[in-house]
Amino acid sequence: MSSGNRRATIYFDPQLHAALRLKAAHSHRSVSDIVNDAVRAALAEDQEDLAAFEGRVGERTMSYEALLDDLKAHGKL
């Protein structure tokens, strides 16, 4: 662990913790590495979602009912 890392206490569901420890042992990685990679991936996905939302700000919105009507009118339902 490098000196720049921070410590945090995380409480895992017991079955999730067991699976995580098995994955760490099987992959010869630490639990911290696996959790850090998972958090990075989740944050990157959030960033991609935010960028996609920002790119669609000017699009027309429609109600759920209108969407269903449109899908039905075009033979999609």
N, CA, C and O atoms as a Maestro MAE file, in Angstrom:
{
 s_m_m2io_version
 :::
 2.0.0
}

f_m_ct {
 s_m_title
 :::
 protein
 m_atom[308] {
  # First column is atom index #
  i_m_mmod_type
  r_m_x_coord
  r_m_y_coord
  r_m_z_coord
  i_m_residue_number
  s_m_chain_name
  s_m_pdb_residue_name
  s_m_pdb_atom_name
  i_m_atomic_number
  :::
  1 25 0.851 -1.168 0.000 1 A "MET " " N  " 7
  2 3 0.000 0.000 0.000 1 A "MET " " CA " 6
  3 2 0.900 1.235 0.000 1 A "MET " " C  " 6
  4 15 1.809 1.339 0.824 1 A "MET " " O  " 8
  5 25 0.653 2.170 -0.919 2 A "SER " " N  " 7
  6 3 1.484 3.367 -0.965 2 A "SER " " CA " 6
  7 2 1.047 4.352 0.106 2 A "SER " " C  " 6
  8 15 -0.052 4.248 0.652 2 A "SER " " O  " 8
  9 25 1.918 5.310 0.401 3 A "SER " " N  " 7
  10 3 1.605 6.277 1.457 3 A "SER " " CA " 6
  11 2 0.466 7.217 1.063 3 A "SER " " C  " 6
  12 15 -0.109 7.873 1.931 3 A "SER " " O  " 8
  13 25 0.122 7.298 -0.243 4 A "GLY " " N  " 7
  14 3 -0.956 8.162 -0.689 4 A "GLY " " CA " 6
  15 2 -2.338 7.552 -0.529 4 A "GLY " " C  " 6
  16 15 -3.339 8.245 -0.709 4 A "GLY " " O  " 8
  17 25 -2.413 6.285 -0.200 5 A "ASN " " N  " 7
  18 3 -3.711 5.625 -0.054 5 A "ASN " " CA " 6
  19 2 -4.385 6.033 1.245 5 A "ASN " " C  " 6
  20 15 -3.727 6.386 2.223 5 A "ASN " " O  " 8
  21 25 -5.706 5.978 1.233 6 A "ARG " " N  " 7
  22 3 -6.501 6.287 2.423 6 A "ARG " " CA " 6
  23 2 -7.224 5.033 2.877 6 A "ARG " " C  " 6
  24 15 -7.607 4.183 2.072 6 A "ARG " " O  " 8
  25 25 -7.399 4.940 4.165 7 A "ARG " " N  " 7
  26 3 -8.068 3.787 4.760 7 A "ARG " " CA " 6
  27 2 -9.539 4.123 4.971 7 A "ARG " " C  " 6
  28 15 -9.874 5.244 5.355 7 A "ARG " " O  " 8
  29 25 -10.412 3.158 4.722 8 A "ALA " " N  " 7
  30 3 -11.846 3.320 4.969 8 A "ALA " " CA " 6
  31 2 -12.397 2.003 5.493 8 A "ALA " " C  " 6
  32 15 -11.897 0.931 5.152 8 A "ALA " " O  " 8
  33 25 -13.405 2.087 6.306 9 A "THR " " N  " 7
  34 3 -14.083 0.887 6.785 9 A "THR " " CA " 6
  35 2 -15.330 0.692 5.951 9 A "THR " " C  " 6
  36 15 -16.177 1.580 5.851 9 A "THR " " O  " 8
  37 25 -15.430 -0.485 5.354 10 A "ILE " " N  " 7
  38 3 -16.589 -0.826 4.521 10 A "ILE " " CA " 6
  39 2 -17.181 -2.113 5.083 10 A "ILE " " C  " 6
  40 15 -16.454 -3.068 5.355 10 A "ILE " " O  " 8
  41 25 -18.485 -2.137 5.254 11 A "TYR " " N  " 7
  42 3 -19.168 -3.315 5.766 11 A "TYR " " CA " 6
  43 2 -19.828 -4.044 4.602 11 A "TYR " " C  " 6
  44 15 -20.742 -3.516 3.968 11 A "TYR " " O  " 8
  45 25 -19.365 -5.248 4.327 12 A "PHE " " N  " 7
  46 3 -19.890 -6.065 3.244 12 A "PHE " " CA " 6
  47 2 -20.889 -7.083 3.777 12 A "PHE " " C  " 6
  48 15 -20.778 -7.552 4.909 12 A "PHE " " O  " 8
  49 25 -21.851 -7.409 2.948 13 A "ASP " " N  " 7
  50 3 -22.708 -8.562 3.207 13 A "ASP " " CA " 6
  51 2 -21.767 -9.765 3.340 13 A "ASP " " C  " 6
  52 15 -20.823 -9.877 2.558 13 A "ASP " " O  " 8
  53 25 -21.990 -10.659 4.297 14 A "PRO " " N  " 7
  54 3 -21.065 -11.774 4.509 14 A "PRO " " CA " 6
  55 2 -20.813 -12.626 3.259 14 A "PRO " " C  " 6
  56 15 -19.678 -13.032 3.010 14 A "PRO " " O  " 8
  57 25 -21.846 -12.896 2.482 15 A "GLN " " N  " 7
  58 3 -21.656 -13.709 1.272 15 A "GLN " " CA " 6
  59 2 -20.855 -12.948 0.225 15 A "GLN " " C  " 6
  60 15 -20.020 -13.534 -0.463 15 A "GLN " " O  " 8
  61 25 -21.102 -11.653 0.099 16 A "LEU " " N  " 7
  62 3 -20.347 -10.830 -0.833 16 A "LEU " " CA " 6
  63 2 -18.876 -10.765 -0.414 16 A "LEU " " C  " 6
  64 15 -17.982 -10.833 -1.258 16 A "LEU " " O  " 8
  65 25 -18.637 -10.636 0.868 17 A "HIS " " N  " 7
  66 3 -17.267 -10.586 1.371 17 A "HIS " " CA " 6
  67 2 -16.543 -11.900 1.093 17 A "HIS " " C  " 6
  68 15 -15.381 -11.900 0.686 17 A "HIS " " O  " 8
  69 25 -17.224 -13.003 1.310 18 A "ALA " " N  " 7
  70 3 -16.611 -14.310 1.030 18 A "ALA " " CA " 6
  71 2 -16.270 -14.438 -0.452 18 A "ALA " " C  " 6
  72 15 -15.190 -14.912 -0.806 18 A "ALA " " O  " 8
  73 25 -17.192 -14.016 -1.316 19 A "ALA " " N  " 7
  74 3 -16.928 -14.089 -2.761 19 A "ALA " " CA " 6
  75 2 -15.771 -13.182 -3.146 19 A "ALA " " C  " 6
  76 15 -14.939 -13.551 -3.975 19 A "ALA " " O  " 8
  77 25 -15.715 -12.014 -2.557 20 A "LEU " " N  " 7
  78 3 -14.638 -11.070 -2.839 20 A "LEU " " CA " 6
  79 2 -13.288 -11.631 -2.403 20 A "LEU " " C  " 6
  80 15 -12.301 -11.507 -3.129 20 A "LEU " " O  " 8
  81 25 -13.240 -12.246 -1.224 21 A "ARG " " N  " 7
  82 3 -11.983 -12.847 -0.751 21 A "ARG " " CA " 6
  83 2 -11.551 -14.006 -1.642 21 A "ARG " " C  " 6
  84 15 -10.363 -14.173 -1.917 21 A "ARG " " O  " 8
  85 25 -12.521 -14.811 -2.094 22 A "LEU " " N  " 7
  86 3 -12.184 -15.911 -3.004 22 A "LEU " " CA " 6
  87 2 -11.651 -15.375 -4.328 22 A "LEU " " C  " 6
  88 15 -10.677 -15.902 -4.864 22 A "LEU " " O  " 8
  89 25 -12.280 -14.340 -4.852 23 A "LYS " " N  " 7
  90 3 -11.820 -13.740 -6.104 23 A "LYS " " CA " 6
  91 2 -10.408 -13.196 -5.937 23 A "LYS " " C  " 6
  92 15 -9.562 -13.377 -6.813 23 A "LYS " " O  " 8
  93 25 -10.151 -12.531 -4.821 24 A "ALA " " N  " 7
  94 3 -8.819 -11.989 -4.563 24 A "ALA " " CA " 6
  95 2 -7.779 -13.103 -4.521 24 A "ALA " " C  " 6
  96 15 -6.712 -12.982 -5.123 24 A "ALA " " O  " 8
  97 25 -8.085 -14.177 -3.820 25 A "ALA " " N  " 7
  98 3 -7.137 -15.292 -3.725 25 A "ALA " " CA " 6
  99 2 -6.920 -15.943 -5.088 25 A "ALA " " C  " 6
  100 15 -5.792 -16.260 -5.463 25 A "ALA " " O  " 8
  101 25 -7.998 -16.135 -5.812 26 A "HIS " " N  " 7
  102 3 -7.916 -16.797 -7.118 26 A "HIS " " CA " 6
  103 2 -7.150 -15.951 -8.136 26 A "HIS " " C  " 6
  104 15 -6.427 -16.488 -8.975 26 A "HIS " " O  " 8
  105 25 -7.309 -14.633 -8.059 27 A "SER " " N  " 7
  106 3 -6.679 -13.750 -9.046 27 A "SER " " CA " 6
  107 2 -5.325 -13.200 -8.582 27 A "SER " " C  " 6
  108 15 -4.679 -12.433 -9.295 27 A "SER " " O  " 8
  109 25 -4.909 -13.602 -7.376 28 A "HIS " " N  " 7
  110 3 -3.636 -13.130 -6.808 28 A "HIS " " CA " 6
  111 2 -3.596 -11.605 -6.716 28 A "HIS " " C  " 6
  112 15 -2.569 -10.979 -6.978 28 A "HIS " " O  " 8
  113 25 -4.734 -11.022 -6.339 29 A "ARG " " N  " 7
  114 3 -4.853 -9.577 -6.152 29 A "ARG " " CA " 6
  115 2 -5.382 -9.337 -4.750 29 A "ARG " " C  " 6
  116 15 -5.931 -10.242 -4.121 29 A "ARG " " O  " 8
  117 25 -5.219 -8.144 -4.274 30 A "SER " " N  " 7
  118 3 -5.761 -7.824 -2.951 30 A "SER " " CA " 6
  119 2 -7.233 -7.432 -3.072 30 A "SER " " C  " 6
  120 15 -7.700 -7.020 -4.134 30 A "SER " " O  " 8
  121 25 -7.938 -7.570 -1.972 31 A "VAL " " N  " 7
  122 3 -9.330 -7.128 -1.918 31 A "VAL " " CA " 6
  123 2 -9.384 -5.634 -2.231 31 A "VAL " " C  " 6
  124 15 -10.282 -5.181 -2.941 31 A "VAL " " O  " 8
  125 25 -8.431 -4.870 -1.705 32 A "SER " " N  " 7
  126 3 -8.394 -3.426 -1.961 32 A "SER " " CA " 6
  127 2 -8.271 -3.123 -3.448 32 A "SER " " C  " 6
  128 15 -8.953 -2.234 -3.957 32 A "SER " " O  " 8
  129 25 -7.407 -3.855 -4.151 33 A "ASP " " N  " 7
  130 3 -7.258 -3.630 -5.601 33 A "ASP " " CA " 6
  131 2 -8.561 -3.898 -6.337 33 A "ASP " " C  " 6
  132 15 -8.951 -3.135 -7.220 33 A "ASP " " O  " 8
  133 25 -9.226 -4.976 -5.974 34 A "ILE " " N  " 7
  134 3 -10.477 -5.336 -6.649 34 A "ILE " " CA " 6
  135 2 -11.545 -4.282 -6.368 34 A "ILE " " C  " 6
  136 15 -12.259 -3.869 -7.282 34 A "ILE " " O  " 8
  137 25 -11.662 -3.844 -5.116 35 A "VAL " " N  " 7
  138 3 -12.664 -2.841 -4.760 35 A "VAL " " CA " 6
  139 2 -12.340 -1.509 -5.435 35 A "VAL " " C  " 6
  140 15 -13.238 -0.851 -5.961 35 A "VAL " " O  " 8
  141 25 -11.063 -1.106 -5.428 36 A "ASN " " N  " 7
  142 3 -10.679 0.140 -6.099 36 A "ASN " " CA " 6
  143 2 -11.024 0.107 -7.580 36 A "ASN " " C  " 6
  144 15 -11.538 1.089 -8.115 36 A "ASN " " O  " 8
  145 25 -10.747 -1.011 -8.251 37 A "ASP " " N  " 7
  146 3 -11.077 -1.131 -9.680 37 A "ASP " " CA " 6
  147 2 -12.576 -1.050 -9.908 37 A "ASP " " C  " 6
  148 15 -13.026 -0.420 -10.865 37 A "ASP " " O  " 8
  149 25 -13.355 -1.684 -9.035 38 A "ALA " " N  " 7
  150 3 -14.819 -1.660 -9.174 38 A "ALA " " CA " 6
  151 2 -15.366 -0.249 -8.968 38 A "ALA " " C  " 6
  152 15 -16.267 0.179 -9.689 38 A "ALA " " O  " 8
  153 25 -14.829 0.467 -7.996 39 A "VAL " " N  " 7
  154 3 -15.285 1.837 -7.743 39 A "VAL " " CA " 6
  155 2 -14.892 2.738 -8.910 39 A "VAL " " C  " 6
  156 15 -15.690 3.568 -9.348 39 A "VAL " " O  " 8
  157 25 -13.661 2.580 -9.418 40 A "ARG " " N  " 7
  158 3 -13.245 3.366 -10.587 40 A "ARG " " CA " 6
  159 2 -14.173 3.130 -11.767 40 A "ARG " " C  " 6
  160 15 -14.578 4.075 -12.443 40 A "ARG " " O  " 8
  161 25 -14.511 1.865 -12.016 41 A "ALA " " N  " 7
  162 3 -15.389 1.526 -13.142 41 A "ALA " " CA " 6
  163 2 -16.778 2.145 -12.950 41 A "ALA " " C  " 6
  164 15 -17.364 2.661 -13.901 41 A "ALA " " O  " 8
  165 25 -17.297 2.095 -11.735 42 A "ALA " " N  " 7
  166 3 -18.620 2.671 -11.460 42 A "ALA " " CA " 6
  167 2 -18.598 4.186 -11.655 42 A "ALA " " C  " 6
  168 15 -19.533 4.750 -12.225 42 A "ALA " " O  " 8
  169 25 -17.545 4.842 -11.189 43 A "LEU " " N  " 7
  170 3 -17.444 6.289 -11.353 43 A "LEU " " CA " 6
  171 2 -17.269 6.679 -12.816 43 A "LEU " " C  " 6
  172 15 -17.827 7.680 -13.264 43 A "LEU " " O  " 8
  173 25 -16.497 5.890 -13.561 44 A "ALA " " N  " 7
  174 3 -16.319 6.168 -14.992 44 A "ALA " " CA " 6
  175 2 -17.646 6.007 -15.727 44 A "ALA " " C  " 6
  176 15 -17.956 6.790 -16.625 44 A "ALA " " O  " 8
  177 25 -18.424 5.002 -15.355 45 A "GLU " " N  " 7
  178 3 -19.742 4.796 -15.970 45 A "GLU " " CA " 6
  179 2 -20.658 5.977 -15.666 45 A "GLU " " C  " 6
  180 15 -21.395 6.440 -16.537 45 A "GLU " " O  " 8
  181 25 -20.610 6.459 -14.431 46 A "ASP " " N  " 7
  182 3 -21.411 7.639 -14.073 46 A "ASP " " CA " 6
  183 2 -20.995 8.838 -14.918 46 A "ASP " " C  " 6
  184 15 -21.847 9.594 -15.385 46 A "ASP " " O  " 8
  185 25 -19.688 9.014 -15.116 47 A "GLN " " N  " 7
  186 3 -19.201 10.136 -15.915 47 A "GLN " " CA " 6
  187 2 -19.675 10.023 -17.357 47 A "GLN " " C  " 6
  188 15 -20.054 11.024 -17.964 47 A "GLN " " O  " 8
  189 25 -19.658 8.813 -17.912 48 A "GLU " " N  " 7
  190 3 -20.152 8.595 -19.273 48 A "GLU " " CA " 6
  191 2 -21.641 8.910 -19.362 48 A "GLU " " C  " 6
  192 15 -22.095 9.517 -20.332 48 A "GLU " " O  " 8
  193 25 -22.405 8.494 -18.342 49 A "ASP " " N  " 7
  194 3 -23.846 8.774 -18.323 49 A "ASP " " CA " 6
  195 2 -24.106 10.270 -18.280 49 A "ASP " " C  " 6
  196 15 -24.973 10.776 -18.993 49 A "ASP " " O  " 8
  197 25 -23.352 10.983 -17.441 50 A "LEU " " N  " 7
  198 3 -23.536 12.433 -17.343 50 A "LEU " " CA " 6
  199 2 -23.209 13.121 -18.665 50 A "LEU " " C  " 6
  200 15 -23.898 14.059 -19.067 50 A "LEU " " O  " 8
  201 25 -22.165 12.660 -19.336 51 A "ALA " " N  " 7
  202 3 -21.805 13.236 -20.636 51 A "ALA " " CA " 6
  203 2 -22.900 12.959 -21.659 51 A "ALA " " C  " 6
  204 15 -23.228 13.828 -22.467 51 A "ALA " " O  " 8
  205 25 -23.468 11.759 -21.629 52 A "ALA " " N  " 7
  206 3 -24.549 11.427 -22.556 52 A "ALA " " CA " 6
  207 2 -25.781 12.282 -22.280 52 A "ALA " " C  " 6
  208 15 -26.427 12.759 -23.213 52 A "ALA " " O  " 8
  209 25 -26.107 12.478 -21.014 53 A "PHE " " N  " 7
  210 3 -27.250 13.331 -20.662 53 A "PHE " " CA " 6
  211 2 -27.018 14.758 -21.143 53 A "PHE " " C  " 6
  212 15 -27.916 15.389 -21.700 53 A "PHE " " O  " 8
  213 25 -25.807 15.257 -20.924 54 A "GLU " " N  " 7
  214 3 -25.485 16.623 -21.332 54 A "GLU " " CA " 6
  215 2 -25.609 16.775 -22.848 54 A "GLU " " C  " 6
  216 15 -26.061 17.813 -23.332 54 A "GLU " " O  " 8
  217 25 -25.216 15.758 -23.589 55 A "GLY " " N  " 7
  218 3 -25.309 15.798 -25.045 55 A "GLY " " CA " 6
  219 2 -26.736 15.737 -25.568 55 A "GLY " " C  " 6
  220 15 -26.986 16.053 -26.731 55 A "GLY " " O  " 8
  221 25 -27.666 15.336 -24.721 56 A "ARG " " N  " 7
  222 3 -29.059 15.186 -25.157 56 A "ARG " " CA " 6
  223 2 -29.979 16.245 -24.558 56 A "ARG " " C  " 6
  224 15 -31.200 16.138 -24.675 56 A "ARG " " O  " 8
  225 25 -29.416 17.255 -23.926 57 A "VAL " " N  " 7
  226 3 -30.212 18.285 -23.249 57 A "VAL " " CA " 6
  227 2 -31.225 18.931 -24.182 57 A "VAL " " C  " 6
  228 15 -32.353 19.202 -23.770 57 A "VAL " " O  " 8
  229 25 -30.848 19.182 -25.428 58 A "GLY " " N  " 7
  230 3 -31.735 19.871 -26.359 58 A "GLY " " CA " 6
  231 2 -32.793 19.001 -27.013 58 A "GLY " " C  " 6
  232 15 -33.621 19.504 -27.772 58 A "GLY " " O  " 8
  233 25 -32.780 17.699 -26.730 59 A "GLU " " N  " 7
  234 3 -33.752 16.805 -27.361 59 A "GLU " " CA " 6
  235 2 -35.155 17.022 -26.802 59 A "GLU " " C  " 6
  236 15 -35.345 17.398 -25.646 59 A "GLU " " O  " 8
  237 25 -36.109 16.772 -27.659 60 A "ARG " " N  " 7
  238 3 -37.517 16.849 -27.280 60 A "ARG " " CA " 6
  239 2 -37.826 15.743 -26.269 60 A "ARG " " C  " 6
  240 15 -37.326 14.625 -26.391 60 A "ARG " " O  " 8
  241 25 -38.640 16.060 -25.288 61 A "THR " " N  " 7
  242 3 -39.074 15.038 -24.330 61 A "THR " " CA " 6
  243 2 -40.467 14.561 -24.693 61 A "THR " " C  " 6
  244 15 -41.230 15.276 -25.343 61 A "THR " " O  " 8
  245 25 -40.792 13.359 -24.274 62 A "MET " " N  " 7
  246 3 -42.146 12.837 -24.508 62 A "MET " " CA " 6
  247 2 -42.567 12.000 -23.323 62 A "MET " " C  " 6
  248 15 -41.732 11.410 -22.637 62 A "MET " " O  " 8
  249 25 -43.845 11.952 -23.088 63 A "SER " " N  " 7
  250 3 -44.361 11.174 -21.969 63 A "SER " " CA " 6
  251 2 -44.243 9.686 -22.303 63 A "SER " " C  " 6
  252 15 -44.058 9.296 -23.455 63 A "SER " " O  " 8
  253 25 -44.356 8.893 -21.275 64 A "TYR " " N  " 7
  254 3 -44.319 7.445 -21.447 64 A "TYR " " CA " 6
  255 2 -45.467 6.977 -22.340 64 A "TYR " " C  " 6
  256 15 -45.290 6.116 -23.202 64 A "TYR " " O  " 8
  257 25 -46.636 7.557 -22.120 65 A "GLU " " N  " 7
  258 3 -47.811 7.194 -22.920 65 A "GLU " " CA " 6
  259 2 -47.581 7.540 -24.389 65 A "GLU " " C  " 6
  260 15 -47.919 6.750 -25.271 65 A "GLU " " O  " 8
  261 25 -47.007 8.716 -24.658 66 A "ALA " " N  " 7
  262 3 -46.718 9.116 -26.035 66 A "ALA " " CA " 6
  263 2 -45.690 8.188 -26.668 66 A "ALA " " C  " 6
  264 15 -45.787 7.860 -27.850 66 A "ALA " " O  " 8
  265 25 -44.717 7.773 -25.889 67 A "LEU " " N  " 7
  266 3 -43.715 6.828 -26.395 67 A "LEU " " CA " 6
  267 2 -44.377 5.519 -26.794 67 A "LEU " " C  " 6
  268 15 -44.089 4.979 -27.862 67 A "LEU " " O  " 8
  269 25 -45.259 5.006 -25.949 68 A "LEU " " N  " 7
  270 3 -45.956 3.754 -26.272 68 A "LEU " " CA " 6
  271 2 -46.814 3.915 -27.528 68 A "LEU " " C  " 6
  272 15 -46.847 3.030 -28.383 68 A "LEU " " O  " 8
  273 25 -47.501 5.039 -27.630 69 A "ASP " " N  " 7
  274 3 -48.322 5.299 -28.822 69 A "ASP " " CA " 6
  275 2 -47.454 5.336 -30.077 69 A "ASP " " C  " 6
  276 15 -47.831 4.786 -31.112 69 A "ASP " " O  " 8
  277 25 -46.293 5.984 -29.985 70 A "ASP " " N  " 7
  278 3 -45.385 6.085 -31.124 70 A "ASP " " CA " 6
  279 2 -44.854 4.707 -31.527 70 A "ASP " " C  " 6
  280 15 -44.791 4.383 -32.713 70 A "ASP " " O  " 8
  281 25 -44.478 3.908 -30.542 71 A "LEU " " N  " 7
  282 3 -43.984 2.562 -30.833 71 A "LEU " " CA " 6
  283 2 -45.064 1.710 -31.496 71 A "LEU " " C  " 6
  284 15 -44.797 0.969 -32.442 71 A "LEU " " O  " 8
  285 25 -46.272 1.830 -30.988 72 A "LYS " " N  " 7
  286 3 -47.394 1.081 -31.567 72 A "LYS " " CA " 6
  287 2 -47.686 1.548 -32.993 72 A "LYS " " C  " 6
  288 15 -47.942 0.725 -33.872 72 A "LYS " " O  " 8
  289 25 -47.651 2.853 -33.227 73 A "ALA " " N  " 7
  290 3 -47.928 3.418 -34.551 73 A "ALA " " CA " 6
  291 2 -46.887 2.976 -35.589 73 A "ALA " " C  " 6
  292 15 -47.183 2.906 -36.782 73 A "ALA " " O  " 8
  293 25 -45.674 2.682 -35.126 74 A "HIS " " N  " 7
  294 3 -44.611 2.270 -36.048 74 A "HIS " " CA " 6
  295 2 -44.372 0.763 -36.023 74 A "HIS " " C  " 6
  296 15 -43.336 0.284 -36.484 74 A "HIS " " O  " 8
  297 25 -45.342 0.016 -35.480 75 A "GLY " " N  " 7
  298 3 -45.274 -1.438 -35.506 75 A "GLY " " CA " 6
  299 2 -44.214 -2.052 -34.615 75 A "GLY " " C  " 6
  300 15 -43.815 -3.198 -34.825 75 A "GLY " " O  " 8
  301 25 -43.753 -1.309 -33.627 76 A "LYS " " N  " 7
  302 3 -42.715 -1.820 -32.714 76 A "LYS " " CA " 6
  303 2 -43.312 -2.558 -31.529 76 A "LYS " " C  " 6
  304 15 -42.610 -3.295 -30.836 76 A "LYS " " O  " 8
  305 25 -44.610 -2.362 -31.291 77 A "LEU " " N  " 7
  306 3 -45.296 -3.062 -30.197 77 A "LEU " " CA " 6
  307 2 -46.394 -3.934 -30.744 77 A "LEU " " C  " 6
  308 15 -47.088 -4.605 -29.979 77 A "LEU " " O  " 8
  :::
 }
 m_bond[307] {
  # First column is bond index #
  i_m_from
  i_m_to
  i_m_order
  :::
  1 1 2 1
  2 2 3 1
  3 3 4 2
  4 3 5 1
  5 5 6 1
  6 6 7 1
  7 7 8 2
  8 7 9 1
  9 9 10 1
  10 10 11 1
  11 11 12 2
  12 11 13 1
  13 13 14 1
  14 14 15 1
  15 15 16 2
  16 15 17 1
  17 17 18 1
  18 18 19 1
  19 19 20 2
  20 19 21 1
  21 21 22 1
  22 22 23 1
  23 23 24 2
  24 23 25 1
  25 25 26 1
  26 26 27 1
  27 27 28 2
  28 27 29 1
  29 29 30 1
  30 30 31 1
  31 31 32 2
  32 31 33 1
  33 33 34 1
  34 34 35 1
  35 35 36 2
  36 35 37 1
  37 37 38 1
  38 38 39 1
  39 39 40 2
  40 39 41 1
  41 41 42 1
  42 42 43 1
  43 43 44 2
  44 43 45 1
  45 45 46 1
  46 46 47 1
  47 47 48 2
  48 47 49 1
  49 49 50 1
  50 50 51 1
  51 51 52 2
  52 51 53 1
  53 53 54 1
  54 54 55 1
  55 55 56 2
  56 55 57 1
  57 57 58 1
  58 58 59 1
  59 59 60 2
  60 59 61 1
  61 61 62 1
  62 62 63 1
  63 63 64 2
  64 63 65 1
  65 65 66 1
  66 66 67 1
  67 67 68 2
  68 67 69 1
  69 69 70 1
  70 70 71 1
  71 71 72 2
  72 71 73 1
  73 73 74 1
  74 74 75 1
  75 75 76 2
  76 75 77 1
  77 77 78 1
  78 78 79 1
  79 79 80 2
  80 79 81 1
  81 81 82 1
  82 82 83 1
  83 83 84 2
  84 83 85 1
  85 85 86 1
  86 86 87 1
  87 87 88 2
  88 87 89 1
  89 89 90 1
  90 90 91 1
  91 91 92 2
  92 91 93 1
  93 93 94 1
  94 94 95 1
  95 95 96 2
  96 95 97 1
  97 97 98 1
  98 98 99 1
  99 99 100 2
  100 99 101 1
  101 101 102 1
  102 102 103 1
  103 103 104 2
  104 103 105 1
  105 105 106 1
  106 106 107 1
  107 107 108 2
  108 107 109 1
  109 109 110 1
  110 110 111 1
  111 111 112 2
  112 111 113 1
  113 113 114 1
  114 114 115 1
  115 115 116 2
  116 115 117 1
  117 117 118 1
  118 118 119 1
  119 119 120 2
  120 119 121 1
  121 121 122 1
  122 122 123 1
  123 123 124 2
  124 123 125 1
  125 125 126 1
  126 126 127 1
  127 127 128 2
  128 127 129 1
  129 129 130 1
  130 130 131 1
  131 131 132 2
  132 131 133 1
  133 133 134 1
  134 134 135 1
  135 135 136 2
  136 135 137 1
  137 137 138 1
  138 138 139 1
  139 139 140 2
  140 139 141 1
  141 141 142 1
  142 142 143 1
  143 143 144 2
  144 143 145 1
  145 145 146 1
  146 146 147 1
  147 147 148 2
  148 147 149 1
  149 149 150 1
  150 150 151 1
  151 151 152 2
  152 151 153 1
  153 153 154 1
  154 154 155 1
  155 155 156 2
  156 155 157 1
  157 157 158 1
  158 158 159 1
  159 159 160 2
  160 159 161 1
  161 161 162 1
  162 162 163 1
  163 163 164 2
  164 163 165 1
  165 165 166 1
  166 166 167 1
  167 167 168 2
  168 167 169 1
  169 169 170 1
  170 170 171 1
  171 171 172 2
  172 171 173 1
  173 173 174 1
  174 174 175 1
  175 175 176 2
  176 175 177 1
  177 177 178 1
  178 178 179 1
  179 179 180 2
  180 179 181 1
  181 181 182 1
  182 182 183 1
  183 183 184 2
  184 183 185 1
  185 185 186 1
  186 186 187 1
  187 187 188 2
  188 187 189 1
  189 189 190 1
  190 190 191 1
  191 191 192 2
  192 191 193 1
  193 193 194 1
  194 194 195 1
  195 195 196 2
  196 195 197 1
  197 197 198 1
  198 198 199 1
  199 199 200 2
  200 199 201 1
  201 201 202 1
  202 202 203 1
  203 203 204 2
  204 203 205 1
  205 205 206 1
  206 206 207 1
  207 207 208 2
  208 207 209 1
  209 209 210 1
  210 210 211 1
  211 211 212 2
  212 211 213 1
  213 213 214 1
  214 214 215 1
  215 215 216 2
  216 215 217 1
  217 217 218 1
  218 218 219 1
  219 219 220 2
  220 219 221 1
  221 221 222 1
  222 222 223 1
  223 223 224 2
  224 223 225 1
  225 225 226 1
  226 226 227 1
  227 227 228 2
  228 227 229 1
  229 229 230 1
  230 230 231 1
  231 231 232 2
  232 231 233 1
  233 233 234 1
  234 234 235 1
  235 235 236 2
  236 235 237 1
  237 237 238 1
  238 238 239 1
  239 239 240 2
  240 239 241 1
  241 241 242 1
  242 242 243 1
  243 243 244 2
  244 243 245 1
  245 245 246 1
  246 246 247 1
  247 247 248 2
  248 247 249 1
  249 249 250 1
  250 250 251 1
  251 251 252 2
  252 251 253 1
  253 253 254 1
  254 254 255 1
  255 255 256 2
  256 255 257 1
  257 257 258 1
  258 258 259 1
  259 259 260 2
  260 259 261 1
  261 261 262 1
  262 262 263 1
  263 263 264 2
  264 263 265 1
  265 265 266 1
  266 266 267 1
  267 267 268 2
  268 267 269 1
  269 269 270 1
  270 270 271 1
  271 271 272 2
  272 271 273 1
  273 273 274 1
  274 274 275 1
  275 275 276 2
  276 275 277 1
  277 277 278 1
  278 278 279 1
  279 279 280 2
  280 279 281 1
  281 281 282 1
  282 282 283 1
  283 283 284 2
  284 283 285 1
  285 285 286 1
  286 286 287 1
  287 287 288 2
  288 287 289 1
  289 289 290 1
  290 290 291 1
  291 291 292 2
  292 291 293 1
  293 293 294 1
  294 294 295 1
  295 295 296 2
  296 295 297 1
  297 297 298 1
  298 298 299 1
  299 299 300 2
  300 299 301 1
  301 301 302 1
  302 302 303 1
  303 303 304 2
  304 303 305 1
  305 305 306 1
  306 306 307 1
  307 307 308 2
  :::
 }
}
